[in-house]
């Protein structure tokens, strides 16, 4: 991580932004356990904007790797970074979000799974949330409904209706 921060500083000083971005993309694909250390190094080097870019790139990792990155950040106490990563990850197809949430749940990271599902319910339609729930109705449906219940307006009611239309009867 320290070498990456030093290389980024050098690339930025030379105005080589394309190469800096490529380095961030490579770092996003590192083993998940290294991400919290990299975050600390980038912060120490004054490269917070680069860390945000790296999180954006990590949000496009395959679902299981996205889940591993979120879990590593959560385990390291970097909840804000974890939540930012998960919020960015909800733009992907519902099936991939479901896969990531289920991977987080399987890893014992319920807080992160709920944060991902909460972000999904906040920005996607009730019908998309019902499609997501189909991947594991027993596990996903109560979490989606709980997240929708925390939002203002008719989100909870709309999700209940969409689940019923989809043939998923909430318990």
C-alpha angles and dihedrals in degrees: 000000000000091000091051091052091049092048091048091051090051093047092048091048089053092047092242095144096157092057090045090054091048089052090052090051090052092048091050088062094053120114107291095240090066095058098082090051091048090050090054093048093048091049091050089051093050093249100129091136089056090052089054089051090050090052089051090053092046089054088068095054117116111283097258092049091046088053091049091051092049091047092050092051091046093048090051091054094251094130095152091055091044092051092047090052092049093047089054091048095062092078090075123090116294091244091058092047088051090051091050093047091049091048090052091049092049089052091054093251099131093153091058093043090052091047090053093048091045091053090048094052090047096056107024132066125267089246091056090050090051089051089052091050091058089073091071110351096183095054102030103040098065091045093050091048092049091051092047090050090060092058126086122249129020099325094118093047092045091050092049089053093047091049091052092048088051090053094251111130110200115230 
